[in-house]
């Protein structure tokens, strides 16, 4: 089985175009015959500069809001929240598309033969080829992280040569588009008041054609071979974008193209080849186009090969949109097609941004996780200011969104989502996650102050409610409850997800302090606070309670299943450690699905992870099938709708969790192996404790497992009803024998 997406037709539909990226710059390849269109992005193209949106009325009105909530006057409390806690202004900065890049061929209408458009996940190279008028045309695209440039190679072999016009546009929202030398064009402008300057440029080289710049058009005539070099940047990183981009293009053009291509492949594969999943195909379907394979799954056919490609695609996307030195992946990664995108293509941190990074550690892509921590560092001073000015608290806080500038004030005036103070806390749980997999003490020491400041905020913010330490106000994102008197609301006290996030946050703070040899009064206070959190409770109907009281549900099939945070991404609820809670979680999922849950791609992905943690391989796989049928676009992008990349990442993580799981107690092999994955293997997957594993299975049973740890350590491995304690030597692969 190969890992290639391919199609028999060009497209003008963005949802069928093929994504390429090097972490910082990205493109969507459409593959038109007479006109090739590439929609382009750069990760720092955000409108406007930093703002102070903290609402000074929040501190004044906080106690009144709390009193109203505790008195059951939810409507009055929420009306006051909108006025007193809502950000001023209510919205933060937005991520925008960079623009469009077009290669227009001087080619008459003619029959097109042997058309193929493809993206190799093994090499991160996109190709378009076809025959027209006895001429074989090819196009090759790759975004090189080595050279920080998009390389485009065009050829024409046969009867005709190529004459093409290259243009750049940005929805008419730019300041200039012009010639920049005899073989280069530039487009650029400014991103609003106090905003960044940006530019994108293209350079052409041809061994046998003629290059001319006329107006804003780069023309190449009578060529059999053309090399185009494209890049972009903003003053976020570049003091002089025009000069620095031109230097990138000239340096790339001065090199041997094939050498640059090989360097790109080797650099990309240094990430991609770390993990390999093999699933025995029931039938080899590589000769069938990707969109047709998706349609066959919808008709009831199984396709292990496409599921393996889908897993590889998730890893490919993460490598292509989040690298050391880049910004983190937004709601659309870096592939945003809009000036004003859905949900502004920001960082939505009440699950979506976190889900983007679920596959990072387990798929040995820890470096791809680093941009998230750089964003946290940027959020810290803003979050301190928000904590002090809005709530009168120490530490730092963030709500349910942030942006390129690390904004921490509430976003929007949306009752079910905006007035939630757990965004920074949830992001901080990724600090310990990264440490658990890497055992990187230097990283932990660097991030430890942020972890503690997140905890410090809640020591001040939380209230005493019935003997427990509780958040108030807060919501269970983005759900609504019904009070016994029939009143509906979202803001409450002691929400289950809050308690679960805080339990992880406080626990991680203490564990990190132990690792770093820190014993102080603050650590004692954090441990004491952890003991006062409301435990995860089971309601009278046998389900996990979403709020601290048994309220009715306005949307019983809601897309968020926030009260199962303790099941995943946390491991507070486990099949073998807390079986009663695990059973209640299973019933919770069952009821959500019975009422239409899983109707968004990312929600279905979360459900996959939940079922994997419940060791239910058949349900996990059925939800993967439903995701492919209902929430996957022809180019394999996840569909909310519209496109939202978190489902791609969450599903890739879930596929690993079905085969290997780990927590601080044990590693579990094949916990949720579906019957359709009868035989296969998984190599290079990472587990907590700083180790990697290789496993293989046949006829649904484990055949072989081996493990290699970074340090001398002891780890427990479980398979079915068998377990073994292993004493591992650093750097040595050890066979696991039960």
C-alpha positions in Angstrom: 0.0 0.0 0.0 1.3 3.4 -0.9 0.6 6.7 0.7 -0.6 8.9 -2.2 -3.7 10.9 -2.7 -4.6 11.0 -6.4 -7.4 12.1 -8.7 -8.4 11.8 -12.3 -9.6 15.3 -12.7 -8.6 18.9 -12.1 -10.7 20.9 -9.7 -11.9 24.4 -9.0 -13.3 23.3 -5.6 -11.0 24.3 -2.7 -12.2 21.2 -0.8 -10.7 19.0 -3.5 -7.3 20.9 -3.8 -4.1 19.4 -2.4 -2.3 21.0 0.5 1.5 21.5 0.7 3.4 23.4 3.4 6.7 23.7 5.2 5.3 24.9 8.5 5.5 28.6 7.7 4.2 28.9 4.1 1.5 26.8 2.5 -0.4 26.3 -0.7 -3.4 24.5 -2.1 -2.9 22.9 -5.6 -5.9 22.8 -7.8 -4.4 21.3 -11.0 -6.3 23.1 -13.7 -5.3 22.3 -17.3 -5.1 25.7 -18.9 -4.7 27.6 -15.6 -3.0 26.2 -12.6 -4.2 27.9 -9.4 -2.4 27.7 -6.0 -4.0 29.5 -3.1 -1.2 30.5 -0.8 -0.7 31.2 2.9 1.9 32.4 5.4 1.5 31.7 9.1 1.9 35.4 10.3 -0.7 37.0 8.0 -3.0 38.2 10.8 -4.9 41.4 10.6 -4.0 44.2 13.0 -1.6 44.5 15.9 -1.9 43.6 19.6 -4.8 45.0 21.6 -5.7 45.4 25.3 -9.2 44.1 25.4 -9.5 43.5 29.2 -12.8 44.7 30.5 -12.3 46.8 33.7 -15.9 46.2 34.8 -15.3 42.5 35.4 -13.6 42.9 38.7 -16.3 45.2 39.9 -19.2 42.9 38.9 -17.7 39.5 39.6 -19.2 38.9 43.0 -22.6 40.1 41.8 -22.4 37.6 38.9 -21.5 34.8 41.3 -24.3 35.6 43.7 -26.8 35.5 40.8 -25.5 32.2 39.6 -25.6 30.6 43.1 -29.1 32.0 43.6 -30.3 30.3 40.4 -30.8 33.6 38.5 -28.9 32.4 35.5 -30.4 34.8 32.9 -29.6 37.8 35.0 -26.1 36.5 35.6 -25.4 35.9 31.9 -26.8 39.2 30.9 -24.4 40.9 33.3 -21.5 38.6 32.0 -22.0 39.9 28.5 -21.6 43.5 29.7 -19.0 43.1 32.4 -16.8 40.2 31.4 -17.0 40.5 27.6 -13.8 41.8 26.0 -13.6 45.4 24.9 -13.8 45.2 22.0 -15.4 41.8 21.9 -13.2 40.3 19.2 -9.5 39.6 18.8 -7.3 39.5 15.7 -8.0 37.2 12.8 -5.9 35.0 10.6 -6.2 35.7 6.9 -5.3 34.1 3.6 -2.2 35.5 1.9 -3.5 35.4 -1.6 -3.6 33.5 -4.9 -0.9 32.4 -7.3 -1.9 31.6 -10.9 0.0 30.0 -13.8 -2.0 30.7 -17.0 -1.0 28.6 -20.1 -1.4 30.0 -23.6 -3.2 26.8 -24.7 -6.2 26.5 -26.9 -9.2 24.2 -26.1 -8.1 20.7 -26.7 -8.8 17.2 -25.6 -7.0 16.2 -22.4 -5.8 12.7 -21.9 -4.2 10.7 -19.1 -4.8 13.4 -16.5 -3.5 12.7 -13.0 -3.3 15.0 -9.9 -1.5 13.6 -6.9 0.1 14.3 -3.5 2.8 11.9 -2.2 2.7 11.7 1.6 6.0 9.9 1.5 7.9 12.8 -0.2 5.6 15.8 0.4 5.5 16.5 -3.4 2.4 17.3 -5.4 2.2 16.5 -9.1 -0.1 17.3 -12.0 0.3 15.7 -15.5 -1.7 15.3 -18.6 -1.4 15.0 -22.4 -2.9 17.7 -24.6 -2.3 18.2 -28.4 0.4 15.5 -28.5 2.3 17.2 -25.7 2.9 15.7 -22.2 2.7 18.4 -19.6 4.0 18.0 -16.0 4.0 20.2 -12.9 5.8 19.4 -9.7 5.3 21.4 -6.4 7.0 21.2 -3.0 7.4 23.6 -0.1 10.9 23.2 1.1 11.7 23.8 4.8 15.4 23.6 3.9 15.3 26.6 1.5 12.0 28.2 2.9 10.8 28.4 -0.7 8.1 26.8 -2.8 9.7 25.0 -5.8 7.6 24.6 -9.0 8.9 22.7 -12.0 6.9 22.8 -15.3 7.7 20.7 -18.4 6.3 20.2 -21.8 7.5 17.3 -24.0 6.2 16.7 -27.4 4.6 18.8 -30.1 4.3 22.1 -28.3 6.3 24.4 -26.0 4.9 26.3 -23.1 4.0 30.0 -22.9 2.7 31.0 -19.5 1.8 34.1 -17.5 2.3 34.1 -13.8 0.3 36.4 -11.6 -0.2 37.0 -7.8 -3.4 38.5 -6.4 -5.0 39.1 -3.0 -8.7 39.7 -3.4 -7.9 43.3 -4.4 -6.8 43.9 -0.8 -3.1 44.8 -1.3 -1.1 48.0 -1.8 1.2 47.1 -4.8 1.8 44.4 -7.4 4.7 45.0 -9.8 7.9 44.0 -11.4 10.9 43.3 -9.1 13.8 42.7 -11.5 13.9 41.2 -14.9 12.6 37.7 -13.7 10.7 38.5 -10.6 7.3 39.9 -9.5 6.2 41.1 -6.1 2.8 41.8 -4.4 2.5 43.3 -0.9 0.8 45.6 1.5 -0.1 46.2 5.1 -2.4 44.3 7.4 -4.2 47.2 9.0 -3.4 49.8 11.6 -0.6 48.7 13.8 -0.4 45.6 11.6 2.4 43.8 9.9 3.7 44.5 6.4 3.7 41.5 4.0 5.0 40.5 0.6 5.0 37.5 -1.7 7.3 37.1 -4.6 7.9 34.8 -7.6 11.1 34.3 -9.6 11.3 32.4 -13.0 14.2 30.5 -14.5 14.1 28.7 -17.9 16.9 27.0 -19.8 15.3 27.5 -23.2 12.5 30.1 -23.0 12.2 33.8 -22.8 11.4 35.6 -19.6 9.7 39.1 -19.5 7.9 41.1 -16.8 5.1 43.1 -18.2 3.2 45.1 -15.6 2.5 42.8 -12.7 2.7 39.7 -14.9 5.7 37.3 -15.1 5.7 35.8 -18.6 7.7 32.9 -19.9 7.4 32.1 -23.6 8.5 29.2 -25.9 9.9 27.0 -23.1 10.0 23.3 -22.6 11.1 23.6 -19.0 10.4 26.3 -16.4 11.4 26.6 -12.8 9.4 28.9 -10.6 10.4 29.9 -7.1 7.9 31.4 -4.7 8.0 32.6 -1.1 6.4 35.1 1.2 6.9 36.8 4.6 5.8 39.6 6.9 7.5 41.9 9.3 6.6 39.5 12.1 9.9 37.8 11.3 11.5 39.8 8.5 12.7 43.4 9.0 12.7 44.0 5.3 10.4 41.3 3.7 11.1 42.4 0.1 14.8 42.1 0.4 14.8 38.9 2.5 12.3 37.1 0.2 14.3 38.1 -2.9 17.4 36.6 -1.2 15.6 33.4 -0.5 14.4 33.1 -4.1 17.8 33.9 -5.6 19.6 31.5 -3.3 17.2 28.7 -4.2 17.4 29.4 -7.9 21.2 29.3 -7.8 21.2 25.7 -6.5 20.7 22.5 -8.5 16.9 21.8 -8.6 17.3 18.1 -8.1 19.6 18.6 -5.2 17.1 21.0 -3.6 14.3 18.4 -4.2 16.4 15.6 -2.6 17.2 17.8 0.4 13.5 18.6 0.8 12.6 14.9 0.8 15.3 13.9 3.3 14.4 16.7 5.7 10.7 15.9 5.5 11.3 12.2 5.8 13.4 12.8 8.9 10.0 13.5 10.6 7.6 11.3 8.5 9.6 8.1 8.6 9.8 7.9 12.3 6.5 6.1 12.6 5.0 3.6 10.2 1.6 1.9 10.3 0.8 -1.1 8.2 -2.7 -2.5 7.9 -3.2 -5.5 5.7 -5.5 -4.6 2.8 -8.6 -6.7 2.2 -8.3 -5.6 -1.4 -5.6 -3.5 -3.0 -7.3 -0.3 -4.1 -4.3 1.9 -4.9 -5.4 2.0 -8.6 -8.7 3.7 -7.6 -8.7 7.5 -7.1 -8.9 8.8 -3.6 -12.4 10.4 -4.0 -13.8 7.3 -5.5 -12.4 5.2 -2.6 -14.2 7.5 -0.2 -17.4 7.0 -2.1 -17.0 3.2 -1.9 -16.7 3.4 1.9 -20.0 5.3 1.9 -21.5 2.3 0.0 -20.3 -0.1 2.8 -16.9 -1.3 1.5 -14.0 -1.6 3.9 -10.7 0.0 2.9 -7.8 -0.5 5.3 -5.5 1.0 2.7 -7.4 4.4 2.7 -7.5 4.3 6.5 -3.7 3.9 6.6 -3.4 6.8 4.1 -5.7 8.9 6.3 -3.4 8.3 9.3 -0.4 9.3 7.2 -2.2 12.3 6.0 -2.7 13.5 9.6 1.0 13.2 10.3 1.8 14.9 6.9 -0.4 17.9 7.8 1.1 18.4 11.2 4.7 18.3 9.8 3.6 20.7 7.1 1.9 23.3 9.3 3.7 23.3 12.7 7.5 23.3 12.9 10.1 24.7 15.3 10.1 28.4 14.7 6.7 28.6 13.1 3.4 29.6 14.7 1.0 26.9 15.9 -1.6 25.3 13.7 -4.8 27.3 13.6 -8.3 25.9 13.1 -7.4 25.5 9.4 -3.7 24.7 10.0 -2.1 27.2 7.5 -4.5 26.4 4.7 -7.0 29.3 5.1 -8.8 30.4 1.9 -10.6 33.5 3.4 -9.9 37.1 4.3 -12.6 36.5 7.0 -12.5 32.8 7.8 -14.9 30.7 9.8 -14.3 31.4 13.5 -11.5 33.7 12.2 -9.2 30.7 11.8 -7.8 31.6 15.2 -6.7 29.4 18.1 -9.9 28.0 19.7 -8.6 26.7 23.0 -11.6 25.0 24.4 -10.6 21.8 22.5 -9.7 22.6 18.9 -6.1 23.9 19.3 -5.4 21.2 21.8 -6.7 18.4 19.5 -4.4 19.7 16.8 -1.5 18.4 19.0 -2.9 15.1 20.2 -0.8 13.1 17.6 2.4 15.1 18.2 4.0 13.1 21.0 2.7 9.6 20.2 3.7 9.9 16.6 7.2 11.1 17.6 6.7 14.6 16.4 7.5 16.4 19.6 9.3 19.2 17.7 6.0 20.0 16.0 4.5 20.5 19.4 7.0 23.3 20.3 5.1 26.2 18.5 2.3 25.7 21.0 4.6 26.3 23.9 6.0 29.4 22.3 2.5 30.7 22.0 2.0 30.0 25.7 5.0 32.1 26.5 3.6 34.9 24.5 0.2 34.6 26.4 1.8 34.7 29.8 2.2 38.5 30.3 -1.2 39.1 28.7 -2.8 36.5 30.9 -1.3 38.0 34.0 -2.8 41.4 33.1 -6.2 39.7 32.4 -6.1 37.9 35.7 -5.3 41.0 37.7 -7.4 43.6 35.8 -10.5 41.5 35.3 -10.6 39.2 38.3 -8.2 40.7 40.9 -6.2 37.4 40.9 -2.5 36.5 40.7 -1.2 34.1 38.1 -2.3 34.0 34.5 -5.6 33.2 32.7 -6.9 32.8 29.2 -10.4 32.2 27.9 -11.6 30.2 24.9 -9.6 31.8 22.1 -6.2 33.4 21.5 -4.4 34.9 18.5 -0.9 35.6 17.1 -0.3 38.1 19.8 -1.3 35.8 22.7 -4.6 37.7 23.5 -6.2 36.3 26.7 -9.4 38.4 27.1 -12.8 36.8 26.4 -13.7 36.4 22.7 -17.2 37.2 21.5 -20.3 37.8 23.6 -21.4 34.2 23.3 -22.9 32.9 26.5 -22.1 29.1 26.0 -18.5 29.7 25.2 -17.0 33.1 26.0 -17.0 33.2 29.8 -14.8 30.2 30.5 -11.5 30.7 32.2 -9.9 27.3 31.5 -8.2 27.9 28.1 -4.8 28.6 29.5 -5.1 25.8 32.0 -5.9 23.2 29.3 -3.0 24.4 27.2 -0.7 24.0 30.2 -1.6 20.3 30.5 0.4 19.9 27.3 3.6 20.9 29.1 3.5 17.8 31.3 2.3 15.8 28.3 5.5 16.8 26.4 7.6 16.0 29.4 6.1 12.6 29.9 7.0 11.5 26.4 10.4 13.2 26.1 11.7 13.4 29.7 13.2 16.7 28.8 14.0 18.4 32.1 15.4 21.6 30.5 12.0 22.0 28.8 10.1 21.3 32.0 12.3 23.8 34.0 11.7 26.5 31.3 7.9 26.0 31.2 7.4 25.3 35.0 6.8 28.9 35.9 3.9 29.1 33.4 2.4 25.9 34.7 2.5 27.3 38.2 1.1 30.7 37.3 -1.8 28.9 35.6 -2.4 27.1 38.9 -1.9 30.2 41.0 -4.8 32.0 39.2 -7.2 29.3 40.3 -6.0 29.4 43.9 -7.3 33.0 43.9 -10.2 32.7 41.5 -12.0 29.6 42.8 -14.8 29.8 45.5 -15.9 27.5 48.2 -19.1 25.7 47.2 -20.5 23.1 49.5 -17.1 22.3 50.8 -15.4 22.1 47.4 -13.1 24.4 45.5 -15.0 25.5 42.4 -14.8 27.8 39.4 -17.6 30.3 39.1 -18.7 31.5 36.6 -17.8 28.9 34.0 -19.4 26.8 31.3 -19.3 23.3 29.9 -18.1 24.3 26.4 -20.4 25.0 24.5 -23.4 23.3 26.0 -26.6 24.6 27.7 -28.5 23.2 30.7 -32.1 23.4 31.8 -32.9 24.2 35.4 -35.7 22.5 37.3 -37.8 25.7 36.8 -37.4 25.4 33.0 -34.9 28.2 32.7 -32.0 27.5 30.3 -28.4 28.7 30.8 -24.8 27.9 30.3 -22.9 29.6 33.2 -22.6 27.6 36.3 -20.4 26.6 39.2 -18.1 23.6 39.6 -18.5 22.4 36.0 -17.2 18.8 35.6 -14.7 19.6 32.8 -13.2 22.4 35.0 -12.7 20.1 37.9 -11.0 17.5 35.6 -8.7 20.1 33.9 -7.8 21.5 37.3 -7.1 18.1 38.7 -4.6 17.5 35.9 -3.1 21.0 36.2 -2.6 20.8 39.9 -1.3 17.2 39.7 1.1 18.2 36.9 2.4 21.1 38.9 3.2 18.9 41.8 4.8 16.2 39.7 6.9 18.8 37.9 8.0 20.3 41.2 9.1 16.8 42.4 11.1 16.2 39.2 12.7 19.7 39.5 13.4 19.2 43.2 11.2 22.1 44.3 9.5 22.1 47.7 7.8 25.3 48.8 4.6 26.7 50.2 3.0 27.2 46.8 3.4 23.5 46.0 1.7 22.6 49.3 -1.2 24.9 48.5 -1.6 23.4 45.0 -1.7 19.9 46.5 -4.3 21.0 49.1 -6.4 22.6 46.4 -6.3 19.5 44.3 -7.8 17.5 47.2 -10.7 19.9 47.4 -11.9 19.5 43.8 -15.3 17.9 43.1 -14.7 14.3 42.1 -16.1 13.1 38.7 -19.6 12.0 39.6 -22.1 9.5 38.1 -25.7 10.7 37.8 -28.9 8.8 38.6 -29.2 7.8 35.0 -25.7 6.1 35.1 -23.9 8.8 33.0 -21.1 11.1 33.9 -22.5 14.3 35.2 -21.7 17.3 33.0 -22.5 19.9 35.7 -22.2 19.6 39.5 -26.0 19.2 39.7 -28.2 17.0 37.6 -29.6 19.5 35.2 -31.5 18.7 32.1 -29.9 19.0 28.7 -31.0 21.4 26.0 -29.0 19.6 23.4 -28.5 15.9 24.4 -26.6 15.2 21.2 -24.2 18.2 21.7 -20.9 18.1 19.7 -18.8 18.8 22.8 -18.4 16.0 25.3 -16.5 18.1 27.7 -17.3 16.1 30.8 -15.3 13.2 29.3 -12.1 15.2 29.4 -11.1 12.8 32.2 -11.3 9.9 29.8 -9.5 11.7 27.0 -7.2 13.5 26.6 -6.7 12.9 30.3 -6.4 9.5 31.9 -8.3 10.1 35.1 -10.9 7.6 33.8 -9.5 4.3 32.7 -11.0 0.9 31.9 -8.7 -1.0 34.3 -8.3 1.7 37.0 -11.8 3.2 37.4 -14.2 0.7 35.8 -17.4 2.3 37.2 -16.5 5.7 35.7 -15.5 3.9 32.5 -18.9 2.3 32.2 -20.6 5.6 32.9 -18.5 7.2 30.2 -19.6 4.5 27.8 -23.2 5.2 28.6 -22.6 8.9 28.2 -21.2 8.3 24.7 -24.1 6.0 23.8 -26.7 8.7 24.7 -24.8 11.4 22.9 -24.7 9.4 19.7 -28.3 8.3 20.0 -29.3 12.0 19.9 -27.2 12.9 16.9 -23.7 13.5 18.4 -20.6 13.2 16.3 -22.1 15.4 13.6 -19.0 17.5 13.4 -15.7 16.0 12.2 -13.6 17.0 15.3 -16.4 15.7 17.6 -16.4 12.3 15.8 -12.7 12.3 16.2 -12.9 12.9 19.9 -15.5 10.1 20.2 -13.0 7.8 18.4 -10.4 8.6 21.1 -13.0 8.0 23.8 -13.9 4.5 22.5 -10.2 3.7 22.1 -9.7 4.5 25.8 -12.7 2.4 26.6 -11.0 -0.5 24.8 -13.9 -0.8 22.3 -12.2 -1.3 19.0 -15.4 -2.0 17.0 -17.1 1.3 18.1 -13.8 3.2 17.6 -13.5 1.9 14.1 -17.2 2.5 13.3 -16.7 6.1 14.2 -13.7 6.2 12.0 -15.9 4.9 9.1 -18.6 7.5 9.9 -15.9 10.2 9.9 -14.8 9.1 6.4 -18.3 8.9 5.2 -19.9 12.0 6.7 -17.1 14.4 7.7 -14.2 14.0 5.3 -13.8 16.1 2.2 -12.5 14.7 -1.2 -9.0 15.9 -0.4 -9.2 14.1 3.0 -9.5 17.3 5.0 -11.8 17.1 8.0 -15.2 18.7 7.6 -16.8 20.5 10.6 -18.4 21.7 8.3 -16.7 23.8 6.9 -13.1 22.5 6.8 -11.5 22.4 10.2 -8.2 20.6 10.6 -8.5 19.3 14.2 -10.5 16.2 13.1 -7.6 15.1 10.9 -5.2 15.4 13.9 -7.5 13.9 16.5 -8.3 10.9 14.3 -4.6 10.2 13.6 -4.1 10.1 17.4 -7.1 7.9 17.9 -5.8 5.3 15.4 -2.6 5.0 17.5 -4.6 4.9 20.8 -6.5 1.9 19.4 -3.2 0.0 19.1 -1.0 1.3 21.9 -1.9 3.3 25.0 0.1 4.6 27.9 -0.3 6.5 31.2 1.8 6.9 34.3 1.0 3.3 35.4 1.3 1.1 32.4 1.5 0.6 28.6 -1.4 -1.3 27.0 -1.0 -3.2 23.7 -3.8 -3.6 21.2 -6.5 -2.3 23.6 -9.0 -1.5 20.9 -8.0 -3.5 17.9 -11.0 -3.7 15.5 -11.7 -7.0 13.8 -11.3 -5.4 10.3 -7.6 -4.6 11.2 -6.9 -8.3 11.3 -3.2 -8.1 10.7 -0.7 -5.2 10.8 2.1 -3.5 12.5 3.0 -0.1 14.1 6.6 0.9 14.4 8.2 3.9 16.2 5.2 4.9 18.2 6.1 6.8 21.5 4.7 6.0 24.9 4.9 7.8 28.2 8.1 7.3 30.2 10.4 8.3 27.3 10.2 5.1 25.3 9.3 3.9 21.8 7.6 0.7 20.7 7.3 -1.6 17.7 4.4 -4.0 17.6 2.9 -6.5 15.1 -0.2 -8.6 15.1 -1.8 -11.3 13.0 -5.3 -12.8 13.1 -6.2 -10.3 15.7 -3.5 -11.4 18.2 -0.2 -9.9 19.2 2.7 -11.5 17.5 5.7 -9.4 18.6 6.4 -6.3 20.7 9.7 -4.5 21.5 10.4 -1.4 23.4 13.4 1.0 23.7 13.7 3.7 26.5 15.7 6.9 26.6 16.8 6.1 30.2 17.4 3.2 32.5 13.9 2.6 33.8 11.2 0.1 34.7 7.9 0.0 32.8 4.8 -2.2 33.0 3.3 -3.5 29.7 -0.2 -5.0 29.6 -1.7 -7.2 26.9 -5.2 -8.6 27.5 -5.1 -10.3 30.9 -1.3 -10.5 30.9 1.2 -8.1 32.2 5.0 -7.9 32.5 7.3 -5.6 34.4 10.4 -4.7 32.3 13.7 -3.3 33.5 15.0 -1.4 30.5 18.5 -0.2 29.7 18.8 3.2 27.9 19.0 3.0 24.2 18.6 -0.8 24.0 15.6 -2.5 22.3 14.0 -5.2 24.5 11.6 -7.8 23.4 8.3 -7.9 25.4 7.5 -11.5 26.3 4.3 -12.4 28.2 
